Amino acid sequence: MDSNLLERIRIDAIETCAATGIMVKKNTEKGHPEYIHAPISLFPLVYPADLLQKALEMQPDLGKLVGSIIANPQQNIHLLLQNFSAHDIFMSKLIEVSRKFNSLPRK
């Protein structure tokens, strides 16, 4: 592939990330936020069939694990994330919303 074309594609992808909000905050000094595009892949990668098969076989067990974690967010997720929420306002608000949601009566 022509290196000029590849560079144009790379720049377009990065600009698309900026325009659509696909950005992540870099580690910077407090009060001086700096953002970069989230990690992206421009072209698909080959994924070995045997590894795909293993992933598919593990999916039911992974689903049970994730299901058991989210079944009791107060004990699992909130407890795990409480230290982050002390330093991250967004995380704190997410946990607050989750607590309110989970305290609603179930039908």
N, CA, C and O atoms as a printed pandas DataFrame, in Angstrom:
     atom_number atom_name residue_name chain_id  residue_number  x_coord  y_coord  z_coord
0              1         N          MET        A               1    0.861   -1.184    0.000
1              2        CA          MET        A               1    0.000    0.000    0.000
2              3         C          MET        A               1    0.897    1.233    0.000
3              4         O          MET        A               1    1.939    1.263    0.656
4              5         N          ASP        A               2    0.487    2.216   -0.724
5              6        CA          ASP        A               2    1.214    3.474   -0.830
6              7         C          ASP        A               2    1.330    4.125    0.552
7              8         O          ASP        A               2    0.329    4.248    1.258
8              9         N          SER        A               3    2.537    4.542    0.947
9             10        CA          SER        A               3    2.743    5.116    2.286
10            11         C          SER        A               3    1.976    6.420    2.470
11            12         O          SER        A               3    1.554    6.725    3.586
12            13         N          ASN        A               4    1.786    7.194    1.410
13            14        CA          ASN        A               4    1.002    8.440    1.513
14            15         C          ASN        A               4   -0.473    8.132    1.793
15            16         O          ASN        A               4   -1.116    8.805    2.599
16            17         N          LEU        A               5   -0.990    7.118    1.123
17            18        CA          LEU        A               5   -2.381    6.718    1.341
18            19         C          LEU        A               5   -2.559    6.195    2.759
19            20         O          LEU        A               5   -3.533    6.539    3.431
20            21         N          LEU        A               6   -1.631    5.371    3.217
21            22        CA          LEU        A               6   -1.701    4.827    4.573
22            23         C          LEU        A               6   -1.660    5.953    5.615
23            24         O          LEU        A               6   -2.393    5.904    6.602
24            25         N          GLU        A               7   -0.831    6.939    5.407
25            26        CA          GLU        A               7   -0.748    8.076    6.332
26            27         C          GLU        A               7   -2.051    8.872    6.316
27            28         O          GLU        A               7   -2.510    9.311    7.371
28            29         N          ARG        A               8   -2.658    9.068    5.143
29            30        CA          ARG        A               8   -3.931    9.799    5.035
30            31         C          ARG        A               8   -5.042    9.043    5.764
31            32         O          ARG        A               8   -5.866    9.650    6.448
32            33         N          ILE        A               9   -5.059    7.713    5.614
33            34        CA          ILE        A               9   -6.051    6.888    6.315
34            35         C          ILE        A               9   -5.855    7.021    7.824
35            36         O          ILE        A               9   -6.823    7.169    8.569
36            37         N          ARG        A              10   -4.600    6.969    8.271
37            38        CA          ARG        A              10   -4.299    7.096    9.712
38            39         C          ARG        A              10   -4.789    8.431   10.251
39            40         O          ARG        A              10   -5.430    8.480   11.300
40            41         N          ILE        A              11   -4.492    9.508    9.543
41            42        CA          ILE        A              11   -4.913   10.848    9.989
42            43         C          ILE        A              11   -6.437   10.956    9.988
43            44         O          ILE        A              11   -7.017   11.501   10.927
44            45         N          ASP        A              12   -7.086   10.447    8.950
45            46        CA          ASP        A              12   -8.559   10.481    8.892
46            47         C          ASP        A              12   -9.172    9.727   10.071
47            48         O          ASP        A              12  -10.150   10.181   10.664
48            49         N          ALA        A              13   -8.595    8.579   10.407
49            50        CA          ALA        A              13   -9.120    7.786   11.529
50            51         C          ALA        A              13   -8.980    8.552   12.834
51            52         O          ALA        A              13   -9.906    8.565   13.645
52            53         N          ILE        A              14   -7.838    9.188   13.048
53            54        CA          ILE        A              14   -7.622    9.963   14.273
54            55         C          ILE        A              14   -8.571   11.156   14.330
55            56         O          ILE        A              14   -9.121   11.455   15.390
56            57         N          GLU        A              15   -8.765   11.833   13.220
57            58        CA          GLU        A              15   -9.692   12.976   13.186
58            59         C          GLU        A              15  -11.134   12.525   13.408
59            60         O          GLU        A              15  -11.915   13.242   14.034
60            61         N          THR        A              16  -11.490   11.352   12.905
61            62        CA          THR        A              16  -12.831   10.810   13.142
62            63         C          THR        A              16  -13.026   10.531   14.622
63            64         O          THR        A              16  -14.099   10.788   15.167
64            65         N          CYS        A              17  -11.993   10.003   15.279
65            66        CA          CYS        A              17  -12.069    9.764   16.727
66            67         C          CYS        A              17  -12.341   11.077   17.466
67            68         O          CYS        A              17  -13.189   11.127   18.357
68            69         N          ALA        A              18  -11.628   12.124   17.098
69            70        CA          ALA        A              18  -11.816   13.424   17.756
70            71         C          ALA        A              18  -13.220   13.971   17.505
71            72         O          ALA        A              18  -13.850   14.511   18.415
72            73         N          ALA        A              19  -13.705   13.833   16.285
73            74        CA          ALA        A              19  -15.015   14.374   15.924
74            75         C          ALA        A              19  -16.159   13.616   16.585
75            76         O          ALA        A              19  -17.219   14.188   16.840
76            77         N          THR        A              20  -15.951   12.338   16.863
77            78        CA          THR        A              20  -17.031   11.518   17.429
78            79         C          THR        A              20  -16.850   11.236   18.913
79            80         O          THR        A              20  -17.653   10.518   19.508
80            81         N          GLY        A              21  -15.806   11.793   19.515
81            82        CA          GLY        A              21  -15.620   11.649   20.957
82            83         C          GLY        A              21  -14.976   10.348   21.387
83            84         O          GLY        A              21  -15.108    9.947   22.543
84            85         N          ILE        A              22  -14.284    9.684   20.484
85            86        CA          ILE        A              22  -13.597    8.438   20.850
86            87         C          ILE        A              22  -12.217    8.817   21.375
87            88         O          ILE        A              22  -11.196    8.586   20.728
88            89         N          MET        A              23  -12.221    9.405   22.567
89            90        CA          MET        A              23  -11.001    9.955   23.155
90            91         C          MET        A              23  -10.794    9.396   24.562
91            92         O          MET        A              23  -11.749    8.990   25.226
92            93         N          VAL        A              24   -9.550    9.380   25.004
93            94        CA          VAL        A              24   -9.208    8.982   26.366
94            95         C          VAL        A              24   -8.294   10.043   26.964
95            96         O          VAL        A              24   -7.537   10.709   26.258
96            97         N          LYS        A              25   -8.383   10.183   28.270
97            98        CA          LYS        A              25   -7.582   11.176   28.969
98            99         C          LYS        A              25   -6.181   10.627   29.213
99           100         O          LYS        A              25   -6.018    9.502   29.686
100          101         N          LYS        A              26   -5.182   11.425   28.890
101          102        CA          LYS        A              26   -3.802   11.027   29.160
102          103         C          LYS        A              26   -3.486   11.309   30.626
103          104         O          LYS        A              26   -4.167   12.109   31.268
104          105         N          ASN        A              27   -2.465   10.658   31.149
105          106        CA          ASN        A              27   -2.001   10.956   32.501
106          107         C          ASN        A              27   -1.288   12.304   32.468
107          108         O          ASN        A              27   -0.182   12.429   31.943
108          109         N          THR        A              28   -1.946   13.306   33.040
109          110        CA          THR        A              28   -1.371   14.648   33.053
110          111         C          THR        A              28   -1.530   15.231   34.439
111          112         O          THR        A              28   -2.159   14.642   35.317
112          113         N          GLU        A              29   -0.956   16.380   34.611
113          114        CA          GLU        A              29   -1.088   17.073   35.891
114          115         C          GLU        A              29   -2.547   17.419   36.140
115          116         O          GLU        A              29   -3.304   17.701   35.211
116          117         N          LYS        A              30   -2.926   17.392   37.413
117          118        CA          LYS        A              30   -4.298   17.713   37.781
118          119         C          LYS        A              30   -4.608   19.143   37.340
119          120         O          LYS        A              30   -3.811   20.056   37.553
120          121         N          GLY        A              31   -5.756   19.322   36.735
121          122        CA          GLY        A              31   -6.181   20.638   36.285
122          123         C          GLY        A              31   -5.717   20.978   34.881
123          124         O          GLY        A              31   -6.077   22.027   34.347
124          125         N          HIS        A              32   -4.923   20.106   34.277
125          126        CA          HIS        A              32   -4.444   20.326   32.917
126          127         C          HIS        A              32   -4.729   19.083   32.071
127          128         O          HIS        A              32   -3.803   18.386   31.657
128          129         N          PRO        A              33   -6.011   18.807   31.816
129          130        CA          PRO        A              33   -6.339   17.581   31.096
130          131         C          PRO        A              33   -5.852   17.630   29.649
131          132         O          PRO        A              33   -5.851   18.678   29.004
132          133         N          GLU        A              34   -5.449   16.491   29.177
133          134        CA          GLU        A              34   -5.024   16.343   27.790
134          135         C          GLU        A              34   -5.615   15.038   27.282
135          136         O          GLU        A              34   -5.591   14.027   27.983
136          137         N          TYR        A              35   -6.144   15.059   26.070
137          138        CA          TYR        A              35   -6.828   13.893   25.529
138          139         C          TYR        A              35   -6.161   13.440   24.232
139          140         O          TYR        A              35   -5.622   14.241   23.468
140          141         N          ILE        A              36   -6.218   12.126   24.015
141          142        CA          ILE        A              36   -5.748   11.535   22.768
142          143         C          ILE        A              36   -6.811   10.570   22.279
143          144         O          ILE        A              36   -7.717   10.206   23.028
144          145         N          HIS        A              37   -6.705   10.159   21.036
145          146        CA          HIS        A              37   -7.693    9.206   20.507
146          147         C          HIS        A              37   -7.531    7.863   21.210
147          148         O          HIS        A              37   -6.432    7.480   21.611
148          149         N          ALA        A              38   -8.635    7.168   21.349
149          150        CA          ALA        A              38   -8.610    5.833   21.941
150          151         C          ALA        A              38   -7.863    4.889   20.994
151          152         O          ALA        A              38   -7.783    5.149   19.793
152          153         N          PRO        A              39   -7.329    3.817   21.523
153          154        CA          PRO        A              39   -6.653    2.863   20.634
154          155         C          PRO        A              39   -7.617    2.333   19.573
155          156         O          PRO        A              39   -8.754    1.965   19.868
156          157         N          ILE        A              40   -7.141    2.304   18.357
157          158        CA          ILE        A              40   -7.966    1.832   17.241
158          159         C          ILE        A              40   -7.133    0.900   16.361
159          160         O          ILE        A              40   -5.903    0.903   16.418
160          161         N          SER        A              41   -7.815    0.115   15.560
161          162        CA          SER        A              41   -7.163   -0.748   14.577
162          163         C          SER        A              41   -7.735   -0.378   13.214
163          164         O          SER        A              41   -8.952   -0.360   13.033
164          165         N          LEU        A              42   -6.867   -0.087   12.267
165          166        CA          LEU        A              42   -7.333    0.318   10.944
166          167         C          LEU        A              42   -7.706   -0.861   10.064
167          168         O          LEU        A              42   -8.582   -0.756    9.205
168          169         N          PHE        A              43   -7.040   -1.980   10.284
169          170        CA          PHE        A              43   -7.267   -3.134    9.422
170          171         C          PHE        A              43   -7.485   -4.366   10.275
171          172         O          PHE        A              43   -6.885   -4.498   11.342
172          173         N          PRO        A              44   -8.344   -5.275    9.813
173          174        CA          PRO        A              44   -8.602   -6.483   10.604
174          175         C          PRO        A              44   -7.356   -7.356   10.709
175          176         O          PRO        A              44   -6.511   -7.375    9.814
176          177         N          LEU        A              45   -7.265   -8.064   11.808
177          178        CA          LEU        A              45   -6.161   -8.987   12.027
178          179         C          LEU        A              45   -6.673  -10.415   11.916
179          180         O          LEU        A              45   -7.834  -10.695   12.215
180          181         N          VAL        A              46   -5.814  -11.299   11.491
181          182        CA          VAL        A              46   -6.171  -12.705   11.404
182          183         C          VAL        A              46   -6.250  -13.263   12.823
183          184         O          VAL        A              46   -5.359  -13.032   13.639
184          185         N          TYR        A              47   -7.321  -13.996   13.108
185          186        CA          TYR        A              47   -7.509  -14.610   14.425
186          187         C          TYR        A              47   -7.543  -16.112   14.211
187          188         O          TYR        A              47   -8.430  -16.613   13.520
188          189         N          PRO        A              48   -6.590  -16.846   14.791
189          190        CA          PRO        A              48   -6.518  -18.299   14.556
190          191         C          PRO        A              48   -7.811  -19.013   14.942
191          192         O          PRO        A              48   -8.392  -18.741   15.992
192          193         N          ALA        A              49   -8.250  -19.925   14.084
193          194        CA          ALA        A              49   -9.514  -20.645   14.283
194          195         C          ALA        A              49   -9.524  -21.452   15.568
195          196         O          ALA        A              49  -10.558  -21.540   16.231
196          197         N          ASP        A              50   -8.378  -22.049   15.938
197          198        CA          ASP        A              50   -8.352  -22.856   17.161
198          199         C          ASP        A              50   -8.550  -21.991   18.399
199          200         O          ASP        A              50   -9.185  -22.426   19.360
200          201         N          LEU        A              51   -8.012  -20.766   18.388
201          202        CA          LEU        A              51   -8.212  -19.867   19.527
202          203         C          LEU        A              51   -9.648  -19.352   19.581
203          204         O          LEU        A              51  -10.210  -19.175   20.662
204          205         N          LEU        A              52  -10.234  -19.114   18.413
205          206        CA          LEU        A              52  -11.645  -18.716   18.376
206          207         C          LEU        A              52  -12.512  -19.823   18.961
207          208         O          LEU        A              52  -13.431  -19.549   19.731
208          209         N          GLN        A              53  -12.229  -21.061   18.603
209          210        CA          GLN        A              53  -12.996  -22.193   19.128
210          211         C          GLN        A              53  -12.863  -22.283   20.646
211          212         O          GLN        A              53  -13.851  -22.531   21.338
212          213         N          LYS        A              54  -11.654  -22.085   21.171
213          214        CA          LYS        A              54  -11.447  -22.108   22.620
214          215         C          LYS        A              54  -12.240  -20.991   23.297
215          216         O          LYS        A              54  -12.841  -21.199   24.351
216          217         N          ALA        A              55  -12.237  -19.804   22.684
217          218        CA          ALA        A              55  -13.000  -18.681   23.248
218          219         C          ALA        A              55  -14.490  -18.992   23.270
219          220         O          ALA        A              55  -15.181  -18.677   24.238
220          221         N          LEU        A              56  -14.979  -19.608   22.206
221          222        CA          LEU        A              56  -16.399  -19.980   22.150
222          223         C          LEU        A              56  -16.745  -21.020   23.212
223          224         O          LEU        A              56  -17.825  -20.975   23.801
224          225         N          GLU        A              57  -15.834  -21.951   23.453
225          226        CA          GLU        A              57  -16.067  -22.979   24.475
226          227         C          GLU        A              57  -16.068  -22.386   25.882
227          228         O          GLU        A              57  -16.769  -22.883   26.764
228          229         N          MET        A              58  -15.296  -21.338   26.093
229          230        CA          MET        A              58  -15.207  -20.708   27.411
230          231         C          MET        A              58  -16.359  -19.744   27.677
231          232         O          MET        A              58  -16.602  -19.370   28.825
232          233         N          GLN        A              59  -17.068  -19.341   26.629
233          234        CA          GLN        A              59  -18.103  -18.322   26.755
234          235         C          GLN        A              59  -19.171  -18.640   27.802
235          236         O          GLN        A              59  -19.510  -17.750   28.582
236          237         N          PRO        A              60  -19.720  -19.854   27.867
237          238        CA          PRO        A              60  -20.744  -20.127   28.894
238          239         C          PRO        A              60  -20.225  -19.921   30.321
239          240         O          PRO        A              60  -20.924  -19.355   31.162
240          241         N          ASP        A              61  -19.005  -20.380   30.590
241          242        CA          ASP        A              61  -18.438  -20.203   31.933
242          243         C          ASP        A              61  -18.175  -18.724   32.229
243          244         O          ASP        A              61  -18.410  -18.252   33.341
244          245         N          LEU        A              62  -17.691  -18.012   31.231
245          246        CA          LEU        A              62  -17.457  -16.577   31.415
246          247         C          LEU        A              62  -18.775  -15.851   31.662
247          248         O          LEU        A              62  -18.841  -14.936   32.482
248          249         N          GLY        A              63  -19.821  -16.262   30.951
249          250        CA          GLY        A              63  -21.141  -15.668   31.164
250          251         C          GLY        A              63  -21.646  -15.891   32.576
251          252         O          GLY        A              63  -22.225  -14.984   33.175
252          253         N          LYS        A              64  -21.437  -17.087   33.120
253          254        CA          LYS        A              64  -21.841  -17.380   34.502
254          255         C          LYS        A              64  -21.055  -16.527   35.486
255          256         O          LYS        A              64  -21.614  -16.019   36.458
256          257         N          LEU        A              65  -19.749  -16.368   35.233
257          258        CA          LEU        A              65  -18.911  -15.555   36.110
258          259         C          LEU        A              65  -19.379  -14.106   36.128
259          260         O          LEU        A              65  -19.564  -13.518   37.194
260          261         N          VAL        A              66  -19.568  -13.536   34.948
261          262        CA          VAL        A              66  -20.018  -12.145   34.860
262          263         C          VAL        A              66  -21.410  -12.002   35.472
263          264         O          VAL        A              66  -21.682  -11.026   36.170
264          265         N          GLY        A              67  -22.288  -12.966   35.215
265          266        CA          GLY        A              67  -23.630  -12.927   35.788
266          267         C          GLY        A              67  -23.618  -12.938   37.297
267          268         O          GLY        A              67  -24.396  -12.225   37.930
268          269         N          SER        A              68  -22.745  -13.738   37.883
269          270        CA          SER        A              68  -22.680  -13.788   39.349
270          271         C          SER        A              68  -22.108  -12.496   39.932
271          272         O          SER        A              68  -22.479  -12.093   41.035
272          273         N          ILE        A              69  -21.210  -11.851   39.199
273          274        CA          ILE        A              69  -20.645  -10.578   39.676
274          275         C          ILE        A              69  -21.699   -9.480   39.647
275          276         O          ILE        A              69  -21.836   -8.723   40.607
276          277         N          ILE        A              70  -22.440   -9.391   38.554
277          278        CA          ILE        A              70  -23.420   -8.304   38.448
278          279         C          ILE        A              70  -24.702   -8.585   39.214
279          280         O          ILE        A              70  -25.514   -7.679   39.402
280          281         N          ALA        A              71  -24.900   -9.815   39.659
281          282        CA          ALA        A              71  -26.099  -10.139   40.431
282          283         C          ALA        A              71  -26.108   -9.428   41.776
283          284         O          ALA        A              71  -27.176   -9.175   42.333
284          285         N          ASN        A              72  -24.941   -9.106   42.301
285          286        CA          ASN        A              72  -24.833   -8.417   43.581
286          287         C          ASN        A              72  -23.800   -7.295   43.466
287          288         O          ASN        A              72  -22.692   -7.417   43.989
288          289         N          PRO        A              73  -24.159   -6.200   42.784
289          290        CA          PRO        A              73  -23.187   -5.130   42.556
290          291         C          PRO        A              73  -22.691   -4.471   43.837
291          292         O          PRO        A              73  -21.543   -4.033   43.908
292          293         N          GLN        A              74  -23.551   -4.398   44.846
293          294        CA          GLN        A              74  -23.145   -3.767   46.110
294          295         C          GLN        A              74  -21.938   -4.491   46.696
295          296         O          GLN        A              74  -20.999   -3.856   47.177
296          297         N          GLN        A              75  -21.967   -5.791   46.657
297          298        CA          GLN        A              75  -20.896   -6.591   47.254
298          299         C          GLN        A              75  -19.695   -6.719   46.326
299          300         O          GLN        A              75  -18.564   -6.821   46.801
300          301         N          ASN        A              76  -19.912   -6.715   45.024
301          302        CA          ASN        A              76  -18.831   -6.970   44.077
302          303         C          ASN        A              76  -18.299   -5.689   43.439
303          304         O          ASN        A              76  -17.171   -5.276   43.706
304          305         N          ILE        A              77  -19.107   -5.074   42.609
305          306        CA          ILE        A              77  -18.642   -3.949   41.811
306          307         C          ILE        A              77  -18.418   -2.693   42.647
307          308         O          ILE        A              77  -17.368   -2.059   42.534
308          309         N          HIS        A              78  -19.372   -2.330   43.473
309          310        CA          HIS        A              78  -19.238   -1.102   44.259
310          311         C          HIS        A              78  -18.040   -1.175   45.199
311          312         O          HIS        A              78  -17.279   -0.215   45.323
312          313         N          LEU        A              79  -17.882   -2.295   45.846
313          314        CA          LEU        A              79  -16.767   -2.474   46.778
314          315         C          LEU        A              79  -15.427   -2.357   46.051
315          316         O          LEU        A              79  -14.491   -1.727   46.544
316          317         N          LEU        A              80  -15.353   -2.967   44.887
317          318        CA          LEU        A              80  -14.126   -2.938   44.097
318          319         C          LEU        A              80  -13.793   -1.532   43.613
319          320         O          LEU        A              80  -12.624   -1.148   43.579
320          321         N          LEU        A              81  -14.804   -0.770   43.243
321          322        CA          LEU        A              81  -14.574    0.540   42.639
322          323         C          LEU        A              81  -14.603    1.706   43.627
323          324         O          LEU        A              81  -14.385    2.849   43.225
324          325         N          GLN        A              82  -14.867    1.445   44.904
325          326        CA          GLN        A              82  -15.012    2.553   45.846
326          327         C          GLN        A              82  -13.743    3.406   45.954
327          328         O          GLN        A              82  -13.843    4.622   46.118
328          329         N          ASN        A              83  -12.561    2.804   45.868
329          330        CA          ASN        A              83  -11.332    3.592   45.930
330          331         C          ASN        A              83  -11.166    4.494   44.712
331          332         O          ASN        A              83  -10.661    5.611   44.827
332          333         N          PHE        A              84  -11.591    4.010   43.544
333          334        CA          PHE        A              84  -11.525    4.832   42.340
334          335         C          PHE        A              84  -12.482    6.011   42.440
335          336         O          PHE        A              84  -12.151    7.126   42.036
336          337         N          SER        A              85  -13.664    5.759   42.976
337          338        CA          SER        A              85  -14.678    6.810   43.035
338          339         C          SER        A              85  -14.260    7.964   43.946
339          340         O          SER        A              85  -14.756    9.081   43.798
340          341         N          ALA        A              86  -13.362    7.704   44.874
341          342        CA          ALA        A              86  -12.876    8.780   45.741
342          343         C          ALA        A              86  -12.051    9.795   44.961
343          344         O          ALA        A              86  -11.886   10.933   45.401
344          345         N          HIS        A              87  -11.530    9.387   43.801
345          346        CA          HIS        A              87  -10.670   10.266   43.009
346          347         C          HIS        A              87  -11.235   10.599   41.638
347          348         O          HIS        A              87  -10.658   11.397   40.899
348          349         N          ASP        A              88  -12.359    9.991   41.302
349          350        CA          ASP        A              88  -12.927   10.159   39.973
350          351         C          ASP        A              88  -14.412   10.494   40.114
351          352         O          ASP        A              88  -15.218    9.638   40.478
352          353         N          ILE        A              89  -14.758   11.730   39.827
353          354        CA          ILE        A              89  -16.134   12.203   39.992
354          355         C          ILE        A              89  -17.093   11.398   39.117
355          356         O          ILE        A              89  -18.187   11.047   39.559
356          357         N          PHE        A              90  -16.693   11.106   37.888
357          358        CA          PHE        A              90  -17.555   10.353   36.986
358          359         C          PHE        A              90  -17.838    8.964   37.542
359          360         O          PHE        A              90  -18.983    8.511   37.538
360          361         N          MET        A              91  -16.799    8.289   38.019
361          362        CA          MET        A              91  -16.968    6.951   38.601
362          363         C          MET        A              91  -17.880    7.017   39.820
363          364         O          MET        A              91  -18.731    6.150   40.017
364          365         N          SER        A              92  -17.698    8.043   40.630
365          366        CA          SER        A              92  -18.520    8.234   41.816
366          367         C          SER        A              92  -20.000    8.363   41.434
367          368         O          SER        A              92  -20.872    7.779   42.076
368          369         N          LYS        A              93  -20.260    9.130   40.388
369          370        CA          LYS        A              93  -21.645    9.308   39.943
370          371         C          LYS        A              93  -22.218    8.010   39.368
371          372         O          LYS        A              93  -23.392    7.705   39.581
372          373         N          LEU        A              94  -21.397    7.247   38.641
373          374        CA          LEU        A              94  -21.869    5.960   38.120
374          375         C          LEU        A              94  -22.260    5.017   39.254
375          376         O          LEU        A              94  -23.293    4.350   39.189
376          377         N          ILE        A              95  -21.436    4.967   40.281
377          378        CA          ILE        A              95  -21.741    4.091   41.421
378          379         C          ILE        A              95  -22.998    4.565   42.133
379          380         O          ILE        A              95  -23.810    3.752   42.574
380          381         N          GLU        A              96  -23.160    5.868   42.247
381          382        CA          GLU        A              96  -24.366    6.416   42.890
382          383         C          GLU        A              96  -25.615    6.024   42.105
383          384         O          GLU        A              96  -26.616    5.623   42.699
384          385         N          VAL        A              97  -25.567    6.134   40.782
385          386        CA          VAL        A              97  -26.700    5.744   39.942
386          387         C          VAL        A              97  -26.975    4.246   40.099
387          388         O          VAL        A              97  -28.128    3.831   40.210
388          389         N          SER        A              98  -25.913    3.441   40.107
389          390        CA          SER        A              98  -26.074    2.000   40.268
390          391         C          SER        A              98  -26.707    1.658   41.610
391          392         O          SER        A              98  -27.579    0.793   41.681
392          393         N          ARG        A              99  -26.278    2.324   42.669
393          394        CA          ARG        A              99  -26.863    2.062   44.002
394          395         C          ARG        A              99  -28.345    2.403   44.022
395          396         O          ARG        A              99  -29.154    1.641   44.550
396          397         N          LYS        A             100  -28.702    3.551   43.445
397          398        CA          LYS        A             100  -30.115    3.947   43.398
398          399         C          LYS        A             100  -30.925    2.953   42.573
399          400         O          LYS        A             100  -32.022    2.559   42.971
400          401         N          PHE        A             101  -30.386    2.549   41.426
401          402        CA          PHE        A             101  -31.085    1.601   40.566
402          403         C          PHE        A             101  -31.302    0.269   41.291
403          404         O          PHE        A             101  -32.384   -0.315   41.227
404          405         N          ASN        A             102  -30.265   -0.196   41.973
405          406        CA          ASN        A             102  -30.354   -1.490   42.637
406          407         C          ASN        A             102  -31.207   -1.457   43.895
407          408         O          ASN        A             102  -31.574   -2.511   44.416
408          409         N          SER        A             103  -31.531   -0.258   44.398
409          410        CA          SER        A             103  -32.394   -0.172   45.568
410          411         C          SER        A             103  -33.874   -0.084   45.174
411          412         O          SER        A             103  -34.744   -0.096   46.045
412          413         N          LEU        A             104  -34.163    0.003   43.874
413          414        CA          LEU        A             104  -35.545    0.046   43.422
414          415         C          LEU        A             104  -36.210   -1.304   43.636
415          416         O          LEU        A             104  -35.565   -2.343   43.498
416          417         N          PRO        A             105  -37.482   -1.299   43.967
417          418        CA          PRO        A             105  -38.182   -2.586   44.128
418          419         C          PRO        A             105  -38.264   -3.322   42.802
419          420         O          PRO        A             105  -38.456   -2.707   41.753
420          421         N          ARG        A             106  -38.118   -4.629   42.850
421          422        CA          ARG        A             106  -38.176   -5.486   41.655
422          423         C          ARG        A             106  -39.577   -6.022   41.477
423          424         O          ARG        A             106  -40.269   -6.321   42.450
424          425         N          LYS        A             107  -39.992   -6.143   40.224
425          426        CA          LYS        A             107  -41.324   -6.671   39.901
426          427         C          LYS        A             107  -41.258   -8.151   39.711
427          428         O          LYS        A             107  -42.277   -8.784   39.432
